[in-house]
């Protein structure tokens, strides 16, 4: 297997340790410490389950022994696709304790995405639930394993109620020693600005620094109760401050079975939830529902909103309608995370996307030639720091595009930096669609459309949307035969087993894309021109 590593230059690493940012803590050590300090306190609850910290550790250790007894060995990679259930936490920490590397997929991913991740990470096992939201994930995993000889283990979480991993948790294998804090702990997935997602190696030291600081910035304590609404495998939901930040603080993680406002309001009242996180479209839905229902959610102190830009007009409604402090978050799975602070002036909270976690986060705002723009002018965001990666896993071409020679990560975001250090997100510099917080590659969707026999060419663009932030619009140039109808194209793409959130919201059949030869064009310029043409039509309508 290709080794999974993430390294910083020696002088940078030495400084991060000397400044106390990298403390040498690992995920197994963190859970054991919290189980000792908060043994009887509730760690996680969900439908039919409620475990304290000692029970969470016990379940994680049992799963770790069971996985090793089945033949997995420390260093093996395990593809994890689970929903918001308590077992997600026992599974994740079980993998950490066994010395295995989780590779986190989203519940919405289908065969195409899973195969890409499995091949790229060279996974030995897939851990999933039998069904998620009605979809047969077990059958999908079995089919994947049949086609990938190296994927030797299909591990199924059988039931809900907290006992879904019991069948996998038998064995007496000895657990390995704790890993090197600078070793990679897991692989996350990128937003995928070109093609399918890249793999992001995160180390114990770098990620736990982000978790610890996020917990402090969001005011977490053992009294905190965090409602997990968004998919728990998202970087936002895991660590900003997320479920890991709450466990670090000794708080209580509540797993919501669905993101509906009615479900969230009920759980806030029942569990005394103090903090939760939403993407902008869902935040708007919660606000609108709260205005209508007037729910009893007085325990809620903080609402984090991230994943996409939260427009000021919507942001101003949070405090008067939900009765809590808004905390805007702008970050990326590759590293840099920005927060508005809880004591920032209200105008800063509603109009900016926060400032970096760390004083050692280096931020540059540059033009297209990497020259620094004047202070306050919009430009491309570059960053490096103690928890921002220096390279993707096994992706030399992507690394050459995404990182400067001196180690700055090209985020693909256009921002404006204020004198206070807060950032205002202006948009994306890449062909990247942010639909309800899900980052989608225009190129990937185009490739699926071009697979249809009656499609000569296709161009996919982002279109502003008041609910989703952006929606997907596809301009399709049919071939010489019978032009396919939009509904037929959607069925075709759905049949290619990709995540549903990647299917275009709107498909327009066109007679020309402004070119006579497929591929002989600047696709980025073409996307920009088509987006402008669409918006001009909308304004005139």
C-alpha positions as CSV (number, residue, x, y, z in Angstrom):
1,X,0.0,0.0,0.0
2,X,1.1,3.6,-0.6
3,X,2.1,5.1,2.7
4,X,-0.2,7.8,4.1
5,X,1.8,10.7,5.5
6,X,1.4,14.4,6.2
7,X,4.5,16.3,7.1
8,X,5.4,19.9,7.8
9,X,9.0,21.3,7.4
10,X,11.1,20.7,10.5
11,X,11.3,24.4,11.4
12,X,7.5,24.8,11.2
13,X,6.9,21.6,13.2
14,X,9.4,22.7,15.9
15,X,7.7,26.0,16.3
16,X,4.2,24.5,16.5
17,X,5.4,22.2,19.3
18,X,7.4,25.0,21.1
19,X,4.3,27.3,21.0
20,X,2.2,24.5,22.6
21,X,-0.1,24.1,19.6
22,X,0.9,20.4,19.0
23,X,0.8,18.8,22.4
24,X,1.4,15.1,21.5
25,X,-2.2,14.1,22.3
26,X,-3.7,11.3,20.2
27,X,-7.3,10.3,19.7
28,X,-7.1,7.1,21.8
29,X,-5.4,9.0,24.6
30,X,-8.1,11.7,24.5
31,X,-11.0,9.3,24.8
32,X,-9.3,7.4,27.7
33,X,-8.6,10.6,29.5
34,X,-12.2,11.9,29.1
35,X,-13.6,8.5,30.2
36,X,-11.5,8.7,33.4
37,X,-12.5,12.4,34.1
38,X,-16.2,12.2,33.1
39,X,-16.9,8.5,33.4
40,X,-20.6,8.8,34.5
41,X,-21.5,11.8,32.4
42,X,-23.5,11.3,29.2
43,X,-21.2,11.3,26.2
44,X,-23.7,10.6,23.4
45,X,-27.4,9.9,22.9
46,X,-29.6,9.0,20.0
47,X,-32.7,7.0,19.2
48,X,-32.8,4.3,21.7
49,X,-29.3,4.8,23.1
50,X,-27.6,6.8,25.8
51,X,-24.0,6.1,26.7
52,X,-21.8,7.8,29.3
53,X,-18.0,8.3,28.7
54,X,-17.0,5.1,30.3
55,X,-19.5,3.1,28.2
56,X,-18.3,4.9,25.0
57,X,-14.7,3.9,25.7
58,X,-15.8,0.3,26.6
59,X,-17.7,0.0,23.3
60,X,-14.9,1.5,21.3
61,X,-12.4,-0.9,22.8
62,X,-14.6,-3.9,22.2
63,X,-15.0,-3.0,18.5
64,X,-11.3,-2.4,18.2
65,X,-10.5,-5.9,19.5
66,X,-13.3,-7.4,17.3
67,X,-11.9,-5.8,14.1
68,X,-8.4,-6.9,14.8
69,X,-9.6,-10.4,15.6
70,X,-11.2,-10.5,12.1
71,X,-7.9,-10.0,10.5
72,X,-7.5,-6.3,10.0
73,X,-4.1,-5.0,11.1
74,X,-2.9,-1.6,12.3
75,X,-2.4,0.7,9.4
76,X,-5.2,-0.8,7.3
77,X,-7.7,1.8,5.9
78,X,-11.4,1.4,6.5
79,X,-14.0,3.3,4.5
80,X,-16.7,4.5,6.9
81,X,-20.2,5.4,5.7
82,X,-22.5,6.0,8.6
83,X,-25.4,8.3,9.5
84,X,-26.0,10.3,12.7
85,X,-26.2,7.4,15.1
86,X,-24.3,6.9,18.4
87,X,-22.4,3.9,16.8
88,X,-20.6,6.4,14.6
89,X,-18.6,7.6,17.6
90,X,-17.9,4.1,18.9
91,X,-16.9,3.0,15.4
92,X,-14.6,6.0,14.8
93,X,-12.8,5.7,18.2
94,X,-12.8,1.9,17.8
95,X,-10.8,2.3,14.6
96,X,-8.5,4.8,16.3
97,X,-7.9,2.4,19.1
98,X,-7.2,-0.5,16.7
99,X,-4.6,1.6,14.8
100,X,-6.8,1.6,11.7
101,X,-7.3,4.6,9.5
102,X,-10.9,5.7,8.9
103,X,-11.7,7.1,5.4
104,X,-14.9,9.2,5.9
105,X,-17.6,9.1,3.2
106,X,-20.9,10.8,3.3
107,X,-24.2,9.0,3.6
108,X,-25.3,10.5,0.3
109,X,-22.4,9.0,-1.6
110,X,-23.1,6.1,-4.0
111,X,-21.1,3.6,-5.9
112,X,-19.1,6.0,-8.0
113,X,-17.8,8.0,-5.0
114,X,-17.2,5.0,-2.8
115,X,-15.2,3.2,-5.5
116,X,-13.1,6.3,-6.1
117,X,-12.4,6.6,-2.3
118,X,-11.8,2.9,-1.9
119,X,-9.3,2.7,-4.7
120,X,-7.5,5.9,-3.8
121,X,-7.1,5.0,-0.2
122,X,-6.5,1.2,-0.9
123,X,-9.1,0.3,1.8
124,X,-9.2,-3.1,3.3
125,X,-12.7,-2.8,4.7
126,X,-15.9,-0.9,4.5
127,X,-18.0,-0.1,7.5
128,X,-21.6,1.0,6.9
129,X,-25.1,0.6,8.1
130,X,-27.5,-1.9,6.5
131,X,-29.8,0.9,5.4
132,X,-29.5,4.7,5.5
133,X,-32.6,6.8,4.6
134,X,-34.1,3.9,2.8
135,X,-31.1,3.0,0.7
136,X,-29.6,-0.5,0.8
137,X,-26.0,0.4,1.8
138,X,-25.2,-3.2,2.7
139,X,-25.9,-4.3,-0.9
140,X,-23.9,-1.4,-2.3
141,X,-20.9,-2.3,-0.1
142,X,-21.1,-6.0,-1.1
143,X,-21.2,-5.1,-4.8
144,X,-18.2,-2.9,-4.3
145,X,-16.3,-5.5,-2.5
146,X,-17.0,-8.1,-5.3
147,X,-15.3,-5.8,-7.8
148,X,-12.3,-4.8,-5.5
149,X,-10.3,-7.8,-4.5
150,X,-8.3,-5.8,-1.9
151,X,-11.5,-4.8,-0.1
152,X,-11.7,-8.0,2.0
153,X,-14.2,-7.0,4.7
154,X,-17.7,-5.7,4.6
155,X,-18.7,-4.7,8.1
156,X,-22.3,-3.9,8.7
157,X,-23.9,-2.0,11.5
158,X,-27.1,-4.1,11.8
159,X,-29.6,-2.1,13.9
160,X,-30.2,1.1,15.6
161,X,-30.7,1.6,19.3
162,X,-27.0,1.7,20.1
163,X,-26.4,-2.1,19.6
164,X,-25.7,-2.1,15.8
165,X,-22.0,-2.9,16.2
166,X,-22.4,-5.7,18.7
167,X,-21.8,-8.5,16.2
168,X,-18.5,-6.9,15.2
169,X,-17.3,-6.4,18.8
170,X,-16.3,-9.9,19.8
171,X,-12.7,-10.9,20.1
172,X,-9.7,-10.8,22.5
173,X,-7.1,-9.2,20.3
174,X,-4.5,-7.0,22.0
175,X,-4.8,-3.3,21.2
176,X,-1.7,-1.6,19.8
177,X,0.2,1.1,21.5
178,X,-0.9,4.6,20.9
179,X,0.3,6.0,17.6
180,X,2.9,8.7,16.9
181,X,1.0,12.1,17.3
182,X,2.5,13.1,14.0
183,X,1.1,10.0,12.3
184,X,-2.0,10.3,10.1
185,X,-5.2,9.6,12.1
186,X,-7.7,9.5,9.2
187,X,-8.5,10.6,5.7
188,X,-11.1,13.1,4.9
189,X,-12.4,14.1,1.5
190,X,-12.0,17.4,-0.4
191,X,-14.8,19.3,-1.9
192,X,-13.5,18.3,-5.3
193,X,-13.2,21.4,-7.5
194,X,-12.0,19.3,-10.4
195,X,-13.2,15.7,-10.8
196,X,-13.9,13.5,-7.8
197,X,-12.8,14.2,-4.3
198,X,-9.1,14.1,-3.2
199,X,-8.0,12.5,0.1
200,X,-6.9,14.7,2.9
201,X,-4.6,13.1,5.5
202,X,-5.0,14.7,9.0
203,X,-2.7,13.9,11.8
204,X,-3.5,13.5,15.5
205,X,-1.5,16.6,16.5
206,X,-2.8,19.0,13.8
207,X,-6.5,18.0,14.0
208,X,-6.7,17.9,17.8
209,X,-5.2,21.4,17.9
210,X,-8.0,22.6,15.7
211,X,-10.5,20.7,17.9
212,X,-9.2,22.1,21.1
213,X,-9.1,25.7,19.9
214,X,-12.6,25.4,18.3
215,X,-14.0,24.2,21.6
216,X,-12.6,27.2,23.4
217,X,-13.8,29.7,20.7
218,X,-17.3,28.2,20.8
219,X,-17.4,28.3,24.6
220,X,-17.8,24.6,25.2
221,X,-17.7,23.0,28.6
222,X,-18.9,19.8,30.3
223,X,-22.3,21.5,30.5
224,X,-22.5,21.8,26.7
225,X,-25.1,19.8,24.8
226,X,-24.4,19.7,21.0
227,X,-27.2,18.7,18.6
228,X,-25.7,16.9,15.5
229,X,-28.0,17.9,12.7
230,X,-25.7,17.9,9.6
231,X,-24.0,14.6,8.5
232,X,-21.6,13.8,11.2
233,X,-18.8,12.8,8.8
234,X,-18.6,16.4,7.5
235,X,-15.5,18.2,8.7
236,X,-17.8,21.0,10.0
237,X,-19.8,18.6,12.1
238,X,-16.8,16.7,13.3
239,X,-14.5,19.4,14.5
240,X,-15.9,23.0,14.2
241,X,-16.3,22.5,17.1
242,X,-18.4,19.5,16.3
243,X,-18.8,16.2,18.0
244,X,-15.0,15.9,18.7
245,X,-14.9,19.4,20.3
246,X,-17.8,18.5,22.5
247,X,-16.2,15.2,23.6
248,X,-12.9,17.1,24.2
249,X,-14.8,19.4,26.6
250,X,-16.6,16.6,28.3
251,X,-20.0,17.6,26.9
252,X,-23.0,15.7,25.6
253,X,-23.5,14.8,21.8
254,X,-27.1,14.4,20.7
255,X,-27.5,12.6,17.4
256,X,-30.5,14.0,15.4
257,X,-32.1,11.3,13.1
258,X,-33.0,13.9,10.5
259,X,-32.5,17.7,9.9
260,X,-36.1,18.8,10.1
261,X,-36.7,21.9,12.2
262,X,-39.5,20.1,14.1
263,X,-37.1,17.3,15.1
264,X,-34.4,19.7,16.1
265,X,-36.8,21.8,18.2
266,X,-38.1,18.7,20.0
267,X,-34.6,17.5,20.8
268,X,-33.5,21.0,22.0
269,X,-36.3,21.0,24.5
270,X,-35.9,17.4,25.6
271,X,-32.1,17.4,26.0
272,X,-31.4,21.0,26.9
273,X,-29.3,21.5,23.8
274,X,-27.0,24.5,24.1
275,X,-25.3,24.6,20.7
276,X,-25.9,23.3,17.2
277,X,-24.7,23.8,13.6
278,X,-26.4,24.3,10.3
279,X,-25.7,25.2,6.7
280,X,-27.4,28.4,5.5
281,X,-30.4,26.8,3.6
282,X,-31.2,24.8,6.7
283,X,-30.7,27.7,9.0
284,X,-33.3,29.7,6.9
285,X,-35.7,26.8,7.2
286,X,-35.3,26.6,10.9
287,X,-35.8,30.4,11.2
288,X,-39.0,30.3,9.1
289,X,-40.4,27.3,11.0
290,X,-39.6,28.9,14.4
291,X,-41.4,32.1,13.3
292,X,-44.5,29.9,12.6
293,X,-44.3,27.4,15.5
294,X,-42.7,29.5,18.3
295,X,-41.0,26.5,19.8
296,X,-39.6,26.2,23.4
297,X,-35.9,26.4,22.6
298,X,-34.7,28.6,25.4
299,X,-31.7,26.4,26.2
300,X,-30.1,27.1,22.9
301,X,-27.2,29.5,23.3
302,X,-25.2,29.3,20.1
303,X,-26.1,28.5,16.5
304,X,-23.1,27.9,14.2
305,X,-23.7,28.5,10.5
306,X,-21.1,27.5,7.9
307,X,-20.5,25.4,4.8
308,X,-21.5,28.3,2.6
309,X,-21.8,32.1,2.9
310,X,-24.7,33.2,5.2
311,X,-26.1,36.4,3.8
312,X,-26.4,39.3,6.2
313,X,-30.1,39.6,5.7
314,X,-30.6,36.1,6.9
315,X,-28.0,36.3,9.6
316,X,-29.7,39.3,11.2
317,X,-32.8,37.1,11.9
318,X,-31.0,34.5,14.1
319,X,-30.9,36.4,17.4
320,X,-34.5,37.8,17.3
321,X,-36.1,34.6,16.1
322,X,-34.1,31.8,17.7
323,X,-33.0,33.8,20.7
324,X,-29.3,32.7,20.5
325,X,-25.9,34.0,19.4
326,X,-24.9,33.4,15.8
327,X,-21.4,32.2,15.2
328,X,-20.3,32.1,11.6
329,X,-17.8,29.5,10.5
330,X,-15.8,29.5,7.3
331,X,-13.4,26.6,6.9
332,X,-12.3,23.7,4.8
333,X,-11.4,20.1,5.4
334,X,-7.8,20.9,4.3
335,X,-7.3,23.0,7.4
336,X,-8.0,26.7,7.9
337,X,-11.1,27.5,10.0
338,X,-12.4,31.0,10.8
339,X,-15.0,31.9,13.4
340,X,-16.7,35.0,14.5
341,X,-16.2,35.2,18.2
342,X,-19.1,35.1,20.6
343,X,-18.3,38.6,21.9
344,X,-17.8,40.2,18.5
345,X,-20.1,43.1,17.8
346,X,-23.3,42.0,16.2
347,X,-22.5,43.8,12.9
348,X,-19.3,41.8,12.6
349,X,-21.1,38.6,13.4
350,X,-23.8,39.1,10.7
351,X,-21.5,40.5,8.0
352,X,-18.3,38.5,8.2
353,X,-17.3,34.8,8.1
354,X,-14.9,35.1,11.0
355,X,-11.2,35.2,11.6
356,X,-8.7,32.4,11.9
357,X,-8.4,30.1,14.9
358,X,-4.7,30.6,15.4
359,X,-2.2,33.5,15.5
360,X,0.0,31.1,13.5
361,X,-2.5,30.8,10.7
362,X,-0.8,32.6,7.9
363,X,-3.3,34.2,5.4
364,X,-2.5,35.9,2.1
365,X,-5.1,37.6,-0.2
366,X,-3.6,37.7,-3.7
367,X,-4.3,38.4,-7.3
368,X,-4.2,35.8,-10.1
369,X,-0.4,36.2,-10.2
370,X,0.0,35.6,-6.5
371,X,0.8,39.2,-5.8
372,X,-0.7,40.6,-2.6
373,X,-3.8,42.8,-3.2
374,X,-4.3,46.1,-1.3
375,X,-5.7,45.7,2.2
376,X,-9.5,45.4,2.0
377,X,-9.5,44.5,-1.7
378,X,-10.9,41.1,-2.8
379,X,-8.5,38.4,-3.8
380,X,-7.7,34.7,-3.8
381,X,-7.2,33.2,-0.3
382,X,-4.0,31.4,0.4
383,X,-3.1,29.9,3.7
384,X,-0.7,27.8,5.7
385,X,-0.5,27.0,9.4
386,X,-0.4,24.4,12.2
387,X,-3.5,22.5,11.0
388,X,-3.6,23.1,7.3
389,X,-2.2,20.3,5.2
390,X,0.8,20.5,3.0
391,X,-0.3,17.8,0.5
392,X,-3.2,15.6,-0.6
393,X,-2.7,11.8,-0.5
394,X,-1.1,10.3,-3.6
395,X,-2.1,13.2,-5.9
396,X,1.0,14.8,-7.4
397,X,-0.9,16.8,-10.1
398,X,-3.5,18.1,-7.6
399,X,-0.7,19.1,-5.2
400,X,1.1,21.0,-7.9
401,X,-2.1,23.0,-8.6
402,X,-3.2,23.4,-5.0
403,X,-0.1,24.3,-3.1
404,X,2.5,27.0,-3.7
405,X,6.2,26.2,-3.6
406,X,6.5,27.7,-0.1
407,X,3.6,25.6,1.3
408,X,0.5,27.8,1.0
409,X,-2.7,26.1,0.2
410,X,-4.8,27.6,-2.6
411,X,-8.2,27.5,-1.1
412,X,-10.1,28.5,-4.3
413,X,-12.0,31.1,-2.3
414,X,-12.2,34.8,-3.1
415,X,-12.3,36.9,0.1
416,X,-11.9,40.4,1.4
417,X,-9.9,40.9,4.7
418,X,-10.9,43.6,7.1
419,X,-8.4,45.4,9.4
420,X,-9.6,43.3,12.3
421,X,-8.5,40.1,10.4
422,X,-12.1,39.0,9.8
423,X,-12.8,37.7,6.3
424,X,-15.8,38.4,4.0
425,X,-16.3,35.6,1.6
426,X,-16.9,36.9,-1.9
427,X,-17.3,33.6,-3.8
428,X,-15.3,30.9,-5.5
429,X,-12.4,31.3,-7.9
430,X,-12.8,27.7,-9.2
431,X,-15.4,25.8,-11.1
432,X,-16.9,24.6,-7.8
433,X,-20.6,24.7,-6.9
434,X,-21.6,25.1,-3.2
435,X,-25.1,23.6,-3.1
436,X,-26.5,23.7,0.5
437,X,-23.0,23.3,1.8
438,X,-22.1,20.4,-0.4
439,X,-19.1,21.2,-2.7
440,X,-19.6,19.8,-6.2
441,X,-17.2,19.8,-9.1
442,X,-18.7,21.2,-12.3
443,X,-16.3,19.0,-14.3
444,X,-17.5,15.8,-12.6
445,X,-21.2,16.5,-13.4
446,X,-20.3,17.4,-17.0
447,X,-18.5,14.0,-17.3
448,X,-21.7,12.2,-16.3
449,X,-23.8,14.2,-18.8
450,X,-21.3,13.5,-21.6
451,X,-21.6,9.8,-21.0
452,X,-25.2,10.0,-22.4
453,X,-25.1,8.8,-26.1
454,X,-27.2,11.8,-27.3
455,X,-25.2,14.5,-25.6
456,X,-22.5,16.1,-27.7
457,X,-21.3,18.6,-25.0
458,X,-22.4,19.9,-21.6
459,X,-21.4,22.8,-19.4
460,X,-22.4,23.0,-15.8
461,X,-22.5,26.3,-13.9
462,X,-23.5,27.5,-10.5
463,X,-26.6,29.8,-10.2
464,X,-27.4,31.9,-7.1
465,X,-30.3,30.5,-5.1
466,X,-32.0,32.1,-2.1
467,X,-32.5,28.7,-0.4
468,X,-29.6,26.6,-1.5
469,X,-26.9,29.3,-1.8
470,X,-26.1,27.9,-5.3
471,X,-27.9,25.5,-7.5
472,X,-26.7,23.4,-10.4
473,X,-27.6,24.4,-14.0
474,X,-26.5,22.3,-16.9
475,X,-26.4,23.6,-20.5
476,X,-26.6,20.6,-22.8
477,X,-25.7,20.5,-26.5
478,X,-27.5,17.5,-28.0
479,X,-26.0,15.3,-30.7
480,X,-27.5,14.9,-34.2
481,X,-30.2,12.4,-33.1
482,X,-33.3,12.9,-30.9
483,X,-32.5,15.4,-28.2
484,X,-32.9,13.9,-24.7
485,X,-35.4,15.5,-22.4
486,X,-34.2,17.0,-19.2
487,X,-36.1,14.4,-17.1
488,X,-34.5,11.7,-19.1
489,X,-31.0,13.1,-18.5
490,X,-31.7,13.3,-14.8
491,X,-32.8,9.7,-14.7
492,X,-29.6,8.8,-16.7
493,X,-27.4,10.5,-14.2
494,X,-29.2,9.0,-11.2
495,X,-28.6,5.6,-12.8
496,X,-24.9,6.2,-12.8
497,X,-25.0,5.8,-9.0
498,X,-23.7,9.2,-7.9
499,X,-24.8,11.2,-4.9
500,X,-28.2,12.8,-5.5
501,X,-27.0,16.3,-4.5
502,X,-24.9,16.3,-7.7
503,X,-27.8,15.9,-10.1
504,X,-28.5,19.2,-11.9
505,X,-31.4,21.3,-10.5
506,X,-32.0,22.7,-14.0
507,X,-31.1,21.4,-17.4
508,X,-31.2,23.7,-20.5
509,X,-31.0,22.3,-24.0
510,X,-29.1,24.7,-26.3
511,X,-28.3,24.8,-30.0
512,X,-24.7,26.1,-29.4
513,X,-22.2,26.6,-26.7
514,X,-20.3,29.2,-28.6
515,X,-17.8,26.6,-30.0
516,X,-17.5,24.2,-32.9
517,X,-15.2,21.6,-31.4
518,X,-15.7,19.8,-28.2
519,X,-12.8,20.4,-25.8
520,X,-11.3,23.2,-27.9
521,X,-12.4,25.8,-25.5
522,X,-11.5,27.5,-22.3
523,X,-14.2,25.8,-20.2
524,X,-13.8,28.2,-17.3
525,X,-14.4,31.2,-19.5
526,X,-17.4,29.3,-21.1
527,X,-18.9,28.6,-17.8
528,X,-18.6,32.3,-16.8
529,X,-20.2,33.4,-20.0
530,X,-23.1,31.0,-19.7
531,X,-23.7,32.0,-16.1
532,X,-23.7,35.7,-17.1
533,X,-26.1,35.0,-20.0
534,X,-28.4,33.1,-17.6
535,X,-28.4,35.8,-15.0
536,X,-29.0,38.5,-17.7
537,X,-32.1,36.6,-18.9
538,X,-33.4,36.3,-15.3
539,X,-33.1,40.0,-14.8
540,X,-35.0,40.8,-18.0
541,X,-37.7,38.3,-17.2
